[in-house]
Amino acid sequence: DKLDCQMGAKLCSKQVSHWLGFSPPTQAYATPEDEWKARSEAASKRLLEAATVKEVKAALLSGARINARQAVGDGHTALTAAASQGNLEVVKYLLSSGASVRKPNRKGDSALITAATHGRLSVVAYLVEQEKGLRVERNSMTGDTALIKAAEKGHSDIVRCLCDSELGDVNGRNEAGQSALLAALNQDKLDVVKFLVEEGNASPWVAAPEKSLGRSRESLAYINAHLSKELMKVISRDLPRGTGLEDRIIEATIGFGHPT
């Protein structure tokens, strides 16, 4: 009877371990705490690689730390990794399970900034919806906002979503002094530029940072080397009349070798 009980206990323990995603121990541990730590690290690694809600649940039941970061690469958390892949269902489940929306990856990017950078509209829209309760907006270590990154990458649908949400300052700058408008200009994302100026209430007359662009000019439009005829029409529409600025912008554009 005693032997039967021992065998039954081992079988039960093995079944529970299977349910929780534990594998049989392959080494001896000095203390139970060491064993639990090792299992937690293994579970956290599985969590960071999880692609489905089922895999996330199994990893968490196995002791995964929900806000753990990858040891390599961008140092993603499970949430920022899911956001970068546009995995909305996993994003929702992680947040409902206690994942921190403000915990950045090792680069300093939050889930919102990561999703905006990779063009994941559905994730961006969901995180924006949670803004009141979760305070999703967070600058990365470079000072970039989700809007700046989306503008830089030319993700016009995400730029529109963020502007419509009024999440952050459309004229806000990163550490290099770039606003969303300047970031879009520097990458020739003219669709984004037109939207920001015409509908997003971005100011084309924000003084540009000399340290980041190497030119001393009094306006963003004046210093930018990527002006086109189409963009000139948009920007010059609101020029102060009688100041000669329009002629000076055209002159600067010709000087950079761009068509007027």
C-alpha positions in Angstrom: 0.0 0.0 0.0 2.8 2.4 0.9 4.5 1.7 -2.5 1.2 2.2 -4.3 0.8 5.6 -2.5 4.4 6.6 -3.5 3.9 5.7 -7.1 0.5 7.5 -7.2 2.1 10.6 -5.7 4.8 10.6 -8.4 2.3 10.1 -11.2 0.2 12.9 -9.8 3.2 15.2 -9.5 4.2 14.4 -13.1 0.7 15.1 -14.4 0.6 18.5 -12.6 4.0 19.3 -13.9 2.7 18.5 -17.4 -0.3 20.7 -17.0 1.8 23.6 -15.7 4.4 23.2 -18.4 7.2 22.0 -16.1 9.7 19.6 -17.5 11.3 16.9 -15.3 14.3 18.3 -13.4 17.6 17.6 -15.3 19.9 18.7 -12.5 20.0 18.9 -8.7 19.4 22.3 -7.0 21.0 23.4 -3.8 17.7 24.7 -2.5 14.0 24.8 -3.4 14.4 28.5 -4.1 17.2 27.8 -6.7 14.9 25.3 -8.4 12.0 27.7 -8.5 14.2 30.5 -9.8 15.5 28.3 -12.6 11.9 27.2 -13.5 10.7 30.8 -13.4 13.5 31.9 -15.8 12.7 29.1 -18.2 9.0 30.0 -18.0 9.8 33.7 -18.6 11.8 32.8 -21.7 8.8 30.8 -23.0 6.5 33.8 -22.3 8.7 36.1 -24.3 8.4 33.6 -27.2 4.7 33.0 -26.8 2.6 33.7 -30.0 -0.8 32.7 -28.7 -2.9 33.4 -25.6 -2.7 29.6 -24.8 1.1 29.8 -24.7 1.0 32.9 -22.6 -1.3 31.3 -20.0 0.9 28.2 -19.8 4.0 30.3 -19.3 2.4 32.4 -16.6 1.1 29.3 -14.8 4.6 27.9 -14.9 5.9 31.0 -12.9 6.9 33.4 -15.7 7.5 37.0 -14.7 5.1 38.9 -16.7 7.3 42.0 -17.1 10.6 40.2 -17.7 12.8 41.5 -20.5 14.7 39.5 -23.1 18.4 39.2 -22.4 19.4 39.8 -26.0 18.4 42.1 -28.9 16.0 44.9 -28.1 15.3 43.5 -24.7 11.6 43.2 -25.3 9.0 42.5 -22.6 6.3 40.1 -23.6 4.0 43.1 -24.1 6.4 45.1 -26.3 7.2 42.0 -28.3 3.5 41.3 -28.9 3.0 45.0 -29.8 5.8 44.9 -32.3 4.3 41.8 -34.0 0.8 43.3 -34.0 -0.5 40.4 -31.9 -3.6 42.2 -30.5 -5.1 39.2 -28.7 -1.9 38.6 -26.8 -1.6 42.3 -26.0 -5.1 42.3 -24.5 -4.5 39.2 -22.4 -1.2 40.4 -21.1 -2.7 43.7 -20.0 -5.6 42.0 -18.4 -3.2 39.7 -16.5 -1.2 42.6 -15.1 1.5 43.5 -17.6 2.8 47.0 -17.2 1.9 49.2 -20.2 4.7 51.6 -19.1 7.4 49.0 -18.9 9.7 49.8 -21.8 12.0 47.4 -23.7 15.8 47.8 -23.3 15.8 50.6 -26.0 13.4 52.6 -23.9 10.3 52.1 -26.1 6.9 51.4 -24.6 4.3 49.1 -26.1 2.6 52.1 -27.8 5.9 53.4 -29.3 6.9 49.9 -30.5 3.5 49.3 -32.2 3.6 52.8 -33.8 7.2 52.2 -35.1 6.2 48.9 -36.7 3.0 50.1 -38.2 0.6 48.0 -36.0 -2.6 50.1 -36.3 -4.9 47.7 -34.4 -2.6 47.6 -31.4 -2.0 51.4 -31.4 -5.8 52.0 -31.6 -6.4 49.6 -28.7 -3.7 51.2 -26.5 -5.1 54.6 -27.3 -8.5 53.5 -26.2 -7.0 52.5 -22.8 -5.3 55.9 -22.4 -7.5 57.2 -19.5 -7.0 54.1 -17.3 -3.5 53.0 -18.4 -1.6 56.2 -19.3 0.0 54.6 -22.3 2.0 57.5 -23.7 5.7 57.3 -22.7 8.8 58.8 -24.3 11.7 56.5 -25.1 15.2 57.2 -23.9 15.7 59.3 -27.0 12.6 61.4 -26.3 10.7 60.0 -29.2 6.9 59.8 -28.9 4.7 57.3 -30.7 3.6 60.1 -33.1 7.2 61.1 -34.0 8.1 57.4 -34.7 5.0 56.9 -36.8 5.6 60.1 -38.8 9.2 59.2 -39.3 8.2 55.7 -40.7 5.4 57.2 -42.9 2.6 55.3 -41.1 -0.1 57.8 -42.1 -3.0 55.8 -40.6 -1.3 55.6 -37.2 -0.4 59.3 -37.4 -4.0 60.1 -38.0 -5.1 57.8 -35.1 -2.7 59.4 -32.7 -3.7 63.0 -33.8 -7.4 62.2 -33.5 -6.8 60.8 -30.0 -5.0 64.0 -28.9 -2.5 61.8 -27.1 0.5 64.1 -26.6 1.6 67.3 -28.2 1.7 67.3 -32.0 4.5 69.8 -31.9 6.4 68.0 -29.1 10.1 67.2 -29.7 12.5 64.5 -29.0 16.0 64.9 -27.5 17.4 65.9 -30.9 14.8 68.6 -31.2 12.7 66.9 -33.9 9.0 67.2 -34.0 6.7 64.7 -35.8 6.6 67.2 -38.8 10.3 67.5 -39.0 10.8 63.7 -38.7 8.4 63.2 -41.6 10.1 65.9 -43.7 13.5 64.5 -43.2 12.3 61.1 -44.4 10.3 62.5 -47.4 7.0 61.3 -46.0 5.0 64.0 -47.8 1.6 62.3 -47.2 2.3 62.5 -43.5 3.6 66.1 -43.8 0.5 67.2 -45.6 -1.8 65.6 -43.1 0.1 67.1 -40.1 0.0 70.6 -41.5 -3.5 70.5 -43.0 -5.4 68.4 -40.5 -3.1 67.7 -37.5 -2.6 71.3 -36.5 1.2 70.9 -36.6 3.0 74.2 -36.9 5.5 74.5 -39.8 7.0 77.5 -38.0 8.6 75.8 -35.1 12.2 77.0 -34.8 14.4 74.1 -35.9 17.3 72.8 -33.7 20.7 73.9 -35.1 22.5 71.1 -33.2 20.6 68.4 -35.0 20.5 69.8 -38.5 23.7 71.9 -38.7 22.0 75.0 -40.2 21.0 78.2 -38.7 17.5 79.1 -40.0 14.5 80.6 -38.3 11.8 78.2 -39.5 11.4 74.5 -39.9 10.4 74.9 -43.6 13.3 77.2 -44.4 16.0 74.8 -43.3 14.6 71.5 -44.6 16.4 70.1 -47.6 13.4 68.0 -48.8 11.0 70.6 -49.9 9.0 69.8 -53.0 6.6 71.9 -55.2 3.6 70.2 -53.7 4.8 70.7 -50.1 5.7 74.3 -50.8 2.0 75.0 -51.7 0.9 73.5 -48.4 3.4 75.4 -46.2 3.4 78.7 -48.0 -0.4 78.9 -47.7 0.0 80.2 -44.1 3.1 82.3 -44.6 3.1 85.7 -43.0 2.5 88.1 -45.9 4.9 90.9 -46.7 7.9 89.4 -44.8 9.7 88.0 -47.8 9.8 84.6 -46.2 8.2 82.9 -49.2 10.9 84.1 -51.6 13.6 83.1 -49.1 12.2 79.6 -48.8 12.0 79.2 -52.6 15.6 80.5 -52.8 16.8 78.0 -50.2 15.0 75.2 -52.0 16.7 76.0 -55.3 20.0 76.2 -53.4 19.5 72.6 -52.2 18.8 71.5 -55.7 15.1 70.8 -55.3 12.5 71.8 -57.8 10.2 74.8 -57.2 
